[in-house]
Amino acid sequence: MAEMSVSCEGRCVGSVGGANAIRAVVAGLVGTAALTMVMYLAPAMGFPPMDIATLLGTMFIGDPGAAFAPGLAMHFMVGVVLALAYANVFVRYLPGRAWQRGALFGIIPWFGLMVIGAPMLEVVHPAVRAGMMPPPGLFLLGMGSILAPVGSLIGHLVYGAVLGTIYGQIPASRS
């Protein structure tokens, strides 16, 4: 990766709080793309379908076809925000090599999705509230199979491993 230019304070341009924000955004985008590929390939591997883009988009747009693109944009935005959190906080505290640290981090958003995000859909998603879509529930158990949370975990581990690999090692602190 090319060297970053240095500002008058001696910090990398594009850094926020000591983290390389540009690298974190790129890592978040690529990690989210990897997670998305796993998610859409899941049925071919025996896992239940996981269409997060349409699910997110239909929270705001009733037509699933029209909701896909905005939902996918929301999915990628979440991936970038999580990557920035990883770069600014978690990368310093997680053990292991870069990819291992990232994979460990992937467990954090997965767990949050399992215990907060998925159960919350029953309250915030119009199609779930109207009974047009079944509530995924705690640990996605409303999807009818233990394979749903396992598939989601695999996707989040892939997201984290890619994120950690691209973001790299902990930046050396400057004196």
MODELLER restraints for C-alpha pairs under 7 A, 6 or more apart:
rsr = mdl.restraints
at = mdl.atoms
rsr.add(forms.Gaussian(group=physical.xy_distance, feature=features.Distance(at['CA:4:A'], at['CA:12:A']), mean=5.94, stdev=0.5))
rsr.add(forms.Gaussian(group=physical.xy_distance, feature=features.Distance(at['CA:4:A'], at['CA:13:A']), mean=6.56, stdev=0.5))
rsr.add(forms.Gaussian(group=physical.xy_distance, feature=features.Distance(at['CA:5:A'], at['CA:12:A']), mean=6.07, stdev=0.5))
rsr.add(forms.Gaussian(group=physical.xy_distance, feature=features.Distance(at['CA:5:A'], at['CA:13:A']), mean=6.00, stdev=0.5))
rsr.add(forms.Gaussian(group=physical.xy_distance, feature=features.Distance(at['CA:6:A'], at['CA:12:A']), mean=4.82, stdev=0.5))
rsr.add(forms.Gaussian(group=physical.xy_distance, feature=features.Distance(at['CA:6:A'], at['CA:13:A']), mean=5.88, stdev=0.5))
rsr.add(forms.Gaussian(group=physical.xy_distance, feature=features.Distance(at['CA:7:A'], at['CA:13:A']), mean=6.02, stdev=0.5))
rsr.add(forms.Gaussian(group=physical.xy_distance, feature=features.Distance(at['CA:14:A'], at['CA:20:A']), mean=6.10, stdev=0.5))
rsr.add(forms.Gaussian(group=physical.xy_distance, feature=features.Distance(at['CA:14:A'], at['CA:21:A']), mean=5.54, stdev=0.5))
rsr.add(forms.Gaussian(group=physical.xy_distance, feature=features.Distance(at['CA:14:A'], at['CA:22:A']), mean=5.78, stdev=0.5))
rsr.add(forms.Gaussian(group=physical.xy_distance, feature=features.Distance(at['CA:15:A'], at['CA:21:A']), mean=5.04, stdev=0.5))
rsr.add(forms.Gaussian(group=physical.xy_distance, feature=features.Distance(at['CA:17:A'], at['CA:88:A']), mean=6.54, stdev=0.5))
rsr.add(forms.Gaussian(group=physical.xy_distance, feature=features.Distance(at['CA:19:A'], at['CA:87:A']), mean=5.57, stdev=0.5))
rsr.add(forms.Gaussian(group=physical.xy_distance, feature=features.Distance(at['CA:19:A'], at['CA:88:A']), mean=5.40, stdev=0.5))
rsr.add(forms.Gaussian(group=physical.xy_distance, feature=features.Distance(at['CA:21:A'], at['CA:84:A']), mean=6.63, stdev=0.5))
rsr.add(forms.Gaussian(group=physical.xy_distance, feature=features.Distance(at['CA:23:A'], at['CA:167:A']), mean=5.84, stdev=0.5))
rsr.add(forms.Gaussian(group=physical.xy_distance, feature=features.Distance(at['CA:24:A'], at['CA:83:A']), mean=5.53, stdev=0.5))
rsr.add(forms.Gaussian(group=physical.xy_distance, feature=features.Distance(at['CA:24:A'], at['CA:84:A']), mean=5.63, stdev=0.5))
rsr.add(forms.Gaussian(group=physical.xy_distance, feature=features.Distance(at['CA:24:A'], at['CA:87:A']), mean=6.16, stdev=0.5))
rsr.add(forms.Gaussian(group=physical.xy_distance, feature=features.Distance(at['CA:24:A'], at['CA:167:A']), mean=5.82, stdev=0.5))
rsr.add(forms.Gaussian(group=physical.xy_distance, feature=features.Distance(at['CA:25:A'], at['CA:80:A']), mean=5.41, stdev=0.5))
rsr.add(forms.Gaussian(group=physical.xy_distance, feature=features.Distance(at['CA:25:A'], at['CA:83:A']), mean=6.50, stdev=0.5))
rsr.add(forms.Gaussian(group=physical.xy_distance, feature=features.Distance(at['CA:25:A'], at['CA:84:A']), mean=6.76, stdev=0.5))
rsr.add(forms.Gaussian(group=physical.xy_distance, feature=features.Distance(at['CA:27:A'], at['CA:83:A']), mean=6.89, stdev=0.5))
rsr.add(forms.Gaussian(group=physical.xy_distance, feature=features.Distance(at['CA:27:A'], at['CA:163:A']), mean=4.80, stdev=0.5))
rsr.add(forms.Gaussian(group=physical.xy_distance, feature=features.Distance(at['CA:27:A'], at['CA:166:A']), mean=5.25, stdev=0.5))
rsr.add(forms.Gaussian(group=physical.xy_distance, feature=features.Distance(at['CA:27:A'], at['CA:167:A']), mean=5.71, stdev=0.5))
rsr.add(forms.Gaussian(group=physical.xy_distance, feature=features.Distance(at['CA:28:A'], at['CA:79:A']), mean=5.31, stdev=0.5))
rsr.add(forms.Gaussian(group=physical.xy_distance, feature=features.Distance(at['CA:28:A'], at['CA:80:A']), mean=4.50, stdev=0.5))
rsr.add(forms.Gaussian(group=physical.xy_distance, feature=features.Distance(at['CA:28:A'], at['CA:83:A']), mean=4.86, stdev=0.5))
rsr.add(forms.Gaussian(group=physical.xy_distance, feature=features.Distance(at['CA:28:A'], at['CA:163:A']), mean=5.86, stdev=0.5))
rsr.add(forms.Gaussian(group=physical.xy_distance, feature=features.Distance(at['CA:29:A'], at['CA:76:A']), mean=6.38, stdev=0.5))
rsr.add(forms.Gaussian(group=physical.xy_distance, feature=features.Distance(at['CA:29:A'], at['CA:79:A']), mean=6.58, stdev=0.5))
rsr.add(forms.Gaussian(group=physical.xy_distance, feature=features.Distance(at['CA:29:A'], at['CA:80:A']), mean=6.08, stdev=0.5))
rsr.add(forms.Gaussian(group=physical.xy_distance, feature=features.Distance(at['CA:31:A'], at['CA:159:A']), mean=4.42, stdev=0.5))
rsr.add(forms.Gaussian(group=physical.xy_distance, feature=features.Distance(at['CA:31:A'], at['CA:160:A']), mean=6.73, stdev=0.5))
rsr.add(forms.Gaussian(group=physical.xy_distance, feature=features.Distance(at['CA:31:A'], at['CA:162:A']), mean=5.05, stdev=0.5))
rsr.add(forms.Gaussian(group=physical.xy_distance, feature=features.Distance(at['CA:31:A'], at['CA:163:A']), mean=5.07, stdev=0.5))
rsr.add(forms.Gaussian(group=physical.xy_distance, feature=features.Distance(at['CA:32:A'], at['CA:76:A']), mean=6.06, stdev=0.5))
rsr.add(forms.Gaussian(group=physical.xy_distance, feature=features.Distance(at['CA:32:A'], at['CA:79:A']), mean=5.51, stdev=0.5))
rsr.add(forms.Gaussian(group=physical.xy_distance, feature=features.Distance(at['CA:32:A'], at['CA:159:A']), mean=5.87, stdev=0.5))
rsr.add(forms.Gaussian(group=physical.xy_distance, feature=features.Distance(at['CA:34:A'], at['CA:158:A']), mean=6.74, stdev=0.5))
rsr.add(forms.Gaussian(group=physical.xy_distance, feature=features.Distance(at['CA:34:A'], at['CA:159:A']), mean=6.09, stdev=0.5))
rsr.add(forms.Gaussian(group=physical.xy_distance, feature=features.Distance(at['CA:35:A'], at['CA:155:A']), mean=4.87, stdev=0.5))
rsr.add(forms.Gaussian(group=physical.xy_distance, feature=features.Distance(at['CA:35:A'], at['CA:156:A']), mean=6.40, stdev=0.5))
rsr.add(forms.Gaussian(group=physical.xy_distance, feature=features.Distance(at['CA:35:A'], at['CA:158:A']), mean=6.13, stdev=0.5))
rsr.add(forms.Gaussian(group=physical.xy_distance, feature=features.Distance(at['CA:35:A'], at['CA:159:A']), mean=5.11, stdev=0.5))
rsr.add(forms.Gaussian(group=physical.xy_distance, feature=features.Distance(at['CA:38:A'], at['CA:155:A']), mean=5.74, stdev=0.5))
rsr.add(forms.Gaussian(group=physical.xy_distance, feature=features.Distance(at['CA:39:A'], at['CA:50:A']), mean=5.71, stdev=0.5))
rsr.add(forms.Gaussian(group=physical.xy_distance, feature=features.Distance(at['CA:39:A'], at['CA:155:A']), mean=6.45, stdev=0.5))
rsr.add(forms.Gaussian(group=physical.xy_distance, feature=features.Distance(at['CA:40:A'], at['CA:50:A']), mean=6.63, stdev=0.5))
rsr.add(forms.Gaussian(group=physical.xy_distance, feature=features.Distance(at['CA:40:A'], at['CA:51:A']), mean=6.92, stdev=0.5))
rsr.add(forms.Gaussian(group=physical.xy_distance, feature=features.Distance(at['CA:42:A'], at['CA:48:A']), mean=6.65, stdev=0.5))
rsr.add(forms.Gaussian(group=physical.xy_distance, feature=features.Distance(at['CA:42:A'], at['CA:49:A']), mean=6.40, stdev=0.5))
rsr.add(forms.Gaussian(group=physical.xy_distance, feature=features.Distance(at['CA:43:A'], at['CA:49:A']), mean=5.41, stdev=0.5))
rsr.add(forms.Gaussian(group=physical.xy_distance, feature=features.Distance(at['CA:47:A'], at['CA:147:A']), mean=5.70, stdev=0.5))
rsr.add(forms.Gaussian(group=physical.xy_distance, feature=features.Distance(at['CA:47:A'], at['CA:148:A']), mean=6.53, stdev=0.5))
rsr.add(forms.Gaussian(group=physical.xy_distance, feature=features.Distance(at['CA:47:A'], at['CA:151:A']), mean=6.23, stdev=0.5))
rsr.add(forms.Gaussian(group=physical.xy_distance, feature=features.Distance(at['CA:48:A'], at['CA:147:A']), mean=6.84, stdev=0.5))
rsr.add(forms.Gaussian(group=physical.xy_distance, feature=features.Distance(at['CA:48:A'], at['CA:148:A']), mean=5.93, stdev=0.5))
rsr.add(forms.Gaussian(group=physical.xy_distance, feature=features.Distance(at['CA:53:A'], at['CA:68:A']), mean=5.31, stdev=0.5))
rsr.add(forms.Gaussian(group=physical.xy_distance, feature=features.Distance(at['CA:53:A'], at['CA:71:A']), mean=4.21, stdev=0.5))
rsr.add(forms.Gaussian(group=physical.xy_distance, feature=features.Distance(at['CA:53:A'], at['CA:72:A']), mean=4.35, stdev=0.5))
rsr.add(forms.Gaussian(group=physical.xy_distance, feature=features.Distance(at['CA:53:A'], at['CA:75:A']), mean=6.39, stdev=0.5))
rsr.add(forms.Gaussian(group=physical.xy_distance, feature=features.Distance(at['CA:54:A'], at['CA:64:A']), mean=5.94, stdev=0.5))
rsr.add(forms.Gaussian(group=physical.xy_distance, feature=features.Distance(at['CA:54:A'], at['CA:67:A']), mean=5.72, stdev=0.5))
rsr.add(forms.Gaussian(group=physical.xy_distance, feature=features.Distance(at['CA:54:A'], at['CA:68:A']), mean=4.54, stdev=0.5))
rsr.add(forms.Gaussian(group=physical.xy_distance, feature=features.Distance(at['CA:54:A'], at['CA:71:A']), mean=5.68, stdev=0.5))
rsr.add(forms.Gaussian(group=physical.xy_distance, feature=features.Distance(at['CA:56:A'], at['CA:71:A']), mean=4.73, stdev=0.5))
rsr.add(forms.Gaussian(group=physical.xy_distance, feature=features.Distance(at['CA:57:A'], at['CA:67:A']), mean=4.28, stdev=0.5))
rsr.add(forms.Gaussian(group=physical.xy_distance, feature=features.Distance(at['CA:57:A'], at['CA:68:A']), mean=5.74, stdev=0.5))
rsr.add(forms.Gaussian(group=physical.xy_distance, feature=features.Distance(at['CA:57:A'], at['CA:70:A']), mean=5.57, stdev=0.5))
rsr.add(forms.Gaussian(group=physical.xy_distance, feature=features.Distance(at['CA:57:A'], at['CA:71:A']), mean=3.73, stdev=0.5))
rsr.add(forms.Gaussian(group=physical.xy_distance, feature=features.Distance(at['CA:58:A'], at['CA:64:A']), mean=6.02, stdev=0.5))
rsr.add(forms.Gaussian(group=physical.xy_distance, feature=features.Distance(at['CA:58:A'], at['CA:67:A']), mean=5.41, stdev=0.5))
rsr.add(forms.Gaussian(group=physical.xy_distance, feature=features.Distance(at['CA:59:A'], at['CA:125:A']), mean=5.18, stdev=0.5))
rsr.add(forms.Gaussian(group=physical.xy_distance, feature=features.Distance(at['CA:59:A'], at['CA:126:A']), mean=6.15, stdev=0.5))
rsr.add(forms.Gaussian(group=physical.xy_distance, feature=features.Distance(at['CA:61:A'], at['CA:67:A']), mean=5.40, stdev=0.5))
rsr.add(forms.Gaussian(group=physical.xy_distance, feature=features.Distance(at['CA:91:A'], at['CA:101:A']), mean=6.84, stdev=0.5))
rsr.add(forms.Gaussian(group=physical.xy_distance, feature=features.Distance(at['CA:91:A'], at['CA:170:A']), mean=6.59, stdev=0.5))
rsr.add(forms.Gaussian(group=physical.xy_distance, feature=features.Distance(at['CA:92:A'], at['CA:170:A']), mean=6.69, stdev=0.5))
rsr.add(forms.Gaussian(group=physical.xy_distance, feature=features.Distance(at['CA:94:A'], at['CA:101:A']), mean=5.41, stdev=0.5))
rsr.add(forms.Gaussian(group=physical.xy_distance, feature=features.Distance(at['CA:95:A'], at['CA:101:A']), mean=5.80, stdev=0.5))
rsr.add(forms.Gaussian(group=physical.xy_distance, feature=features.Distance(at['CA:98:A'], at['CA:164:A']), mean=4.88, stdev=0.5))
rsr.add(forms.Gaussian(group=physical.xy_distance, feature=features.Distance(at['CA:98:A'], at['CA:165:A']), mean=5.32, stdev=0.5))
rsr.add(forms.Gaussian(group=physical.xy_distance, feature=features.Distance(at['CA:98:A'], at['CA:168:A']), mean=5.39, stdev=0.5))
rsr.add(forms.Gaussian(group=physical.xy_distance, feature=features.Distance(at['CA:98:A'], at['CA:169:A']), mean=5.42, stdev=0.5))
rsr.add(forms.Gaussian(group=physical.xy_distance, feature=features.Distance(at['CA:99:A'], at['CA:161:A']), mean=4.43, stdev=0.5))
rsr.add(forms.Gaussian(group=physical.xy_distance, feature=features.Distance(at['CA:99:A'], at['CA:162:A']), mean=6.62, stdev=0.5))
rsr.add(forms.Gaussian(group=physical.xy_distance, feature=features.Distance(at['CA:99:A'], at['CA:164:A']), mean=4.58, stdev=0.5))
rsr.add(forms.Gaussian(group=physical.xy_distance, feature=features.Distance(at['CA:99:A'], at['CA:165:A']), mean=4.64, stdev=0.5))
rsr.add(forms.Gaussian(group=physical.xy_distance, feature=features.Distance(at['CA:100:A'], at['CA:161:A']), mean=6.26, stdev=0.5))
rsr.add(forms.Gaussian(group=physical.xy_distance, feature=features.Distance(at['CA:101:A'], at['CA:164:A']), mean=6.21, stdev=0.5))
rsr.add(forms.Gaussian(group=physical.xy_distance, feature=features.Distance(at['CA:102:A'], at['CA:160:A']), mean=4.16, stdev=0.5))
rsr.add(forms.Gaussian(group=physical.xy_distance, feature=features.Distance(at['CA:102:A'], at['CA:161:A']), mean=4.68, stdev=0.5))
rsr.add(forms.Gaussian(group=physical.xy_distance, feature=features.Distance(at['CA:102:A'], at['CA:163:A']), mean=5.83, stdev=0.5))
rsr.add(forms.Gaussian(group=physical.xy_distance, feature=features.Distance(at['CA:102:A'], at['CA:164:A']), mean=3.97, stdev=0.5))
rsr.add(forms.Gaussian(group=physical.xy_distance, feature=features.Distance(at['CA:103:A'], at['CA:157:A']), mean=4.76, stdev=0.5))
rsr.add(forms.Gaussian(group=physical.xy_distance, feature=features.Distance(at['CA:103:A'], at['CA:158:A']), mean=6.76, stdev=0.5))
rsr.add(forms.Gaussian(group=physical.xy_distance, feature=features.Distance(at['CA:103:A'], at['CA:160:A']), mean=4.16, stdev=0.5))
rsr.add(forms.Gaussian(group=physical.xy_distance, feature=features.Distance(at['CA:103:A'], at['CA:161:A']), mean=4.36, stdev=0.5))
rsr.add(forms.Gaussian(group=physical.xy_distance, feature=features.Distance(at['CA:104:A'], at['CA:160:A']), mean=6.96, stdev=0.5))
rsr.add(forms.Gaussian(group=physical.xy_distance, feature=features.Distance(at['CA:105:A'], at['CA:160:A']), mean=5.89, stdev=0.5))
rsr.add(forms.Gaussian(group=physical.xy_distance, feature=features.Distance(at['CA:106:A'], at['CA:156:A']), mean=4.92, stdev=0.5))
rsr.add(forms.Gaussian(group=physical.xy_distance, feature=features.Distance(at['CA:106:A'], at['CA:157:A']), mean=5.02, stdev=0.5))
rsr.add(forms.Gaussian(group=physical.xy_distance, feature=features.Distance(at['CA:106:A'], at['CA:159:A']), mean=6.40, stdev=0.5))
rsr.add(forms.Gaussian(group=physical.xy_distance, feature=features.Distance(at['CA:106:A'], at['CA:160:A']), mean=4.37, stdev=0.5))
rsr.add(forms.Gaussian(group=physical.xy_distance, feature=features.Distance(at['CA:107:A'], at['CA:156:A']), mean=6.56, stdev=0.5))
rsr.add(forms.Gaussian(group=physical.xy_distance, feature=features.Distance(at['CA:107:A'], at['CA:157:A']), mean=6.57, stdev=0.5))
rsr.add(forms.Gaussian(group=physical.xy_distance, feature=features.Distance(at['CA:110:A'], at['CA:153:A']), mean=6.15, stdev=0.5))
rsr.add(forms.Gaussian(group=physical.xy_distance, feature=features.Distance(at['CA:110:A'], at['CA:156:A']), mean=6.05, stdev=0.5))
rsr.add(forms.Gaussian(group=physical.xy_distance, feature=features.Distance(at['CA:114:A'], at['CA:138:A']), mean=5.75, stdev=0.5))
rsr.add(forms.Gaussian(group=physical.xy_distance, feature=features.Distance(at['CA:114:A'], at['CA:139:A']), mean=4.26, stdev=0.5))
rsr.add(forms.Gaussian(group=physical.xy_distance, feature=features.Distance(at['CA:114:A'], at['CA:140:A']), mean=6.47, stdev=0.5))
rsr.add(forms.Gaussian(group=physical.xy_distance, feature=features.Distance(at['CA:115:A'], at['CA:138:A']), mean=5.51, stdev=0.5))
rsr.add(forms.Gaussian(group=physical.xy_distance, feature=features.Distance(at['CA:115:A'], at['CA:139:A']), mean=6.20, stdev=0.5))
rsr.add(forms.Gaussian(group=physical.xy_distance, feature=features.Distance(at['CA:118:A'], at['CA:136:A']), mean=5.78, stdev=0.5))
rsr.add(forms.Gaussian(group=physical.xy_distance, feature=features.Distance(at['CA:118:A'], at['CA:137:A']), mean=5.62, stdev=0.5))
rsr.add(forms.Gaussian(group=physical.xy_distance, feature=features.Distance(at['CA:118:A'], at['CA:138:A']), mean=6.35, stdev=0.5))
rsr.add(forms.Gaussian(group=physical.xy_distance, feature=features.Distance(at['CA:118:A'], at['CA:140:A']), mean=6.49, stdev=0.5))
rsr.add(forms.Gaussian(group=physical.xy_distance, feature=features.Distance(at['CA:119:A'], at['CA:136:A']), mean=6.54, stdev=0.5))
rsr.add(forms.Gaussian(group=physical.xy_distance, feature=features.Distance(at['CA:119:A'], at['CA:137:A']), mean=4.36, stdev=0.5))
rsr.add(forms.Gaussian(group=physical.xy_distance, feature=features.Distance(at['CA:119:A'], at['CA:138:A']), mean=5.19, stdev=0.5))
rsr.add(forms.Gaussian(group=physical.xy_distance, feature=features.Distance(at['CA:121:A'], at['CA:128:A']), mean=6.83, stdev=0.5))
rsr.add(forms.Gaussian(group=physical.xy_distance, feature=features.Distance(at['CA:121:A'], at['CA:135:A']), mean=6.71, stdev=0.5))
rsr.add(forms.Gaussian(group=physical.xy_distance, feature=features.Distance(at['CA:122:A'], at['CA:128:A']), mean=5.55, stdev=0.5))
rsr.add(forms.Gaussian(group=physical.xy_distance, feature=features.Distance(at['CA:122:A'], at['CA:129:A']), mean=5.75, stdev=0.5))
rsr.add(forms.Gaussian(group=physical.xy_distance, feature=features.Distance(at['CA:122:A'], at['CA:135:A']), mean=5.48, stdev=0.5))
rsr.add(forms.Gaussian(group=physical.xy_distance, feature=features.Distance(at['CA:123:A'], at['CA:129:A']), mean=6.32, stdev=0.5))
rsr.add(forms.Gaussian(group=physical.xy_distance, feature=features.Distance(at['CA:127:A'], at['CA:133:A']), mean=5.51, stdev=0.5))
rsr.add(forms.Gaussian(group=physical.xy_distance, feature=features.Distance(at['CA:128:A'], at['CA:134:A']), mean=5.87, stdev=0.5))
rsr.add(forms.Gaussian(group=physical.xy_distance, feature=features.Distance(at['CA:128:A'], at['CA:135:A']), mean=5.73, stdev=0.5))
rsr.add(forms.Gaussian(group=physical.xy_distance, feature=features.Distance(at['CA:135:A'], at['CA:142:A']), mean=6.01, stdev=0.5))
rsr.add(forms.Gaussian(group=physical.xy_distance, feature=features.Distance(at['CA:136:A'], at['CA:142:A']), mean=4.38, stdev=0.5))
rsr.add(forms.Gaussian(group=physical.xy_distance, feature=features.Distance(at['CA:136:A'], at['CA:143:A']), mean=5.48, stdev=0.5))
rsr.add(forms.Gaussian(group=physical.xy_distance, feature=features.Distance(at['CA:139:A'], at['CA:149:A']), mean=5.84, stdev=0.5))
rsr.add(forms.Gaussian(group=physical.xy_distance, feature=features.Distance(at['CA:140:A'], at['CA:148:A']), mean=6.14, stdev=0.5))
rsr.add(forms.Gaussian(group=physical.xy_distance, feature=features.Distance(at['CA:140:A'], at['CA:149:A']), mean=5.75, stdev=0.5))
